[in-house]
Amino acid sequence: MSGDWYWFCASGQQRWSPGFPRLLGLAPRSATPSYALFVDLVDPGDRGPIARPSAALRGHVLPRALLRPIRPSGELRSLSVLSEPRLTPDGRPLAPSGVALDVNG
């Protein structure tokens, strides 16, 4: 299972593909996509390398990470996450984005 996310710097809004909330154990459209929600679901021991919201919106994202979300059911999963900053032609941050893959099989 996989999913992707896109964070619009100008508005602060996020877009999640239908697969992304499923990776987190959420039903699609059951929650408003947000960075805070994502971080809250990540195992506290894995939160250290995750960029703070202000850093992510400046284009500073961890290119690769293995994160373990704890689903609302209590199930622990492992996600391989690839992220990249999207920049305007003049180099300003436009939208960090990424893709996540469930590596549990």
C-alpha positions as CSV (number, residue, x, y, z in Angstrom):
1,M,0.0,0.0,0.0
2,S,1.3,3.5,-0.8
3,G,0.1,7.1,-0.6
4,D,1.3,10.6,-1.3
5,W,1.0,14.0,0.2
6,Y,1.5,17.6,-0.9
7,W,1.7,20.6,1.3
8,F,0.9,24.0,-0.2
9,C,3.2,26.6,1.5
10,A,1.0,29.6,0.6
11,S,-2.2,28.3,2.2
12,G,-0.7,25.8,4.7
13,Q,-3.2,23.2,3.4
14,Q,-2.3,19.6,2.6
15,R,-3.6,17.2,0.1
16,W,-3.4,13.5,0.8
17,S,-4.0,10.8,-1.8
18,P,-6.7,8.2,-0.7
19,G,-3.9,5.8,0.1
20,F,-2.1,8.1,2.6
21,P,-4.7,8.1,5.3
22,R,-5.1,4.3,4.9
23,L,-1.4,3.9,5.6
24,L,-2.1,5.7,8.9
25,G,-5.2,3.6,9.7
26,L,-7.7,6.3,8.8
27,A,-10.6,6.1,6.4
28,P,-10.1,8.5,3.4
29,R,-11.8,11.8,4.0
30,S,-12.4,11.0,7.7
31,A,-10.0,13.6,8.9
32,T,-8.6,16.9,7.5
33,P,-5.1,16.3,6.3
34,S,-2.6,18.1,8.4
35,Y,1.1,17.9,9.4
36,A,0.1,17.8,13.1
37,L,-2.2,14.8,12.6
38,F,0.6,12.9,10.8
39,V,3.2,13.7,13.4
40,D,0.7,12.8,16.2
41,L,0.3,9.3,14.7
42,V,4.1,8.7,14.3
43,D,5.7,6.7,17.2
44,P,7.3,9.3,19.6
45,G,10.6,7.5,19.2
46,D,10.6,8.3,15.4
47,R,9.6,12.0,15.7
48,G,13.2,13.4,16.2
49,P,14.2,13.5,12.5
50,I,10.8,14.8,11.3
51,A,11.1,18.5,10.3
52,R,9.3,21.0,12.4
53,P,6.4,22.6,10.4
54,S,8.2,25.9,10.0
55,A,11.3,24.2,8.6
56,A,9.2,22.0,6.2
57,L,7.5,25.1,4.9
58,R,10.9,26.6,4.2
59,G,11.8,23.5,2.1
60,H,13.8,21.7,4.7
61,V,12.5,18.1,4.6
62,L,14.2,14.8,5.4
63,P,14.7,13.2,2.0
64,R,14.3,9.6,3.3
65,A,12.9,8.3,6.5
66,L,11.6,5.0,8.0
67,L,8.8,6.0,10.3
68,R,6.4,3.9,12.4
69,P,2.9,5.3,12.7
70,I,0.7,3.9,15.4
71,R,-2.7,3.5,13.9
72,P,-5.8,4.4,16.0
73,S,-6.4,0.7,16.4
74,G,-3.0,0.4,18.2
75,E,-1.3,-1.4,15.3
76,L,2.3,-0.4,14.6
77,R,3.3,-0.1,10.9
78,S,6.5,0.8,9.1
79,L,6.5,3.3,6.4
80,S,9.3,4.2,4.0
81,V,8.9,7.9,3.3
82,L,10.5,9.9,0.5
83,S,10.1,13.7,0.6
84,E,11.3,16.6,-1.5
85,P,10.8,20.3,-1.5
86,R,9.2,21.8,-4.6
87,L,10.6,25.2,-5.4
88,T,9.5,28.2,-7.5
89,P,11.8,29.0,-10.5
90,D,13.5,31.6,-8.3
91,G,14.2,29.0,-5.5
92,R,11.5,29.9,-3.0
93,P,9.7,27.0,-1.3
94,L,6.4,26.2,-3.0
95,A,5.3,22.9,-1.6
96,P,7.0,20.0,0.1
97,S,5.7,16.7,-1.1
98,G,6.3,13.0,-0.7
99,V,5.3,9.4,-1.1
100,A,5.0,6.7,1.6
101,L,5.2,3.0,1.2
102,D,4.0,0.4,3.8
103,V,7.0,-1.9,4.1
104,N,5.2,-4.4,6.3
105,G,4.0,-6.2,3.3
